[in-house]
Amino acid sequence: MKKKTILKSIKLLQRMKTEVVDRTGAGDAFGSGFVSALAKGAGVEQAIRAGSANATSVVEYVGAKKGILRLKDLGSKRWQGLEVKKLKA
């Protein structure tokens, strides 16, 4: 029986340095940023950037809503330096 390879590569995003005030909602913020970017037609790497930027912004404030980014916010200079690295699985 031939084995199937499901995972071909792993994508890593370098962590941004930020002051973490409250982690509440960080996972949801990542997920919503990631999925919304995919729904808008972005590739996986761009979706990872969007999710990471959204989660990073949320942890800078108390609560889960205050730091949520809008699509126009992702064009800001602050989020342009997010680099996704691809590793072989």
Buried (B, 14 or more C-beta within 10 A) or exposed (E): EEEEEEEEEEEEBEEBEEEEBBEBBBEBBBEBBBEBBBEEEBEBBBBBBBBBBBBBBBBEBEEBEEBBBEEEBBEEEBBEEBEBEEEEE
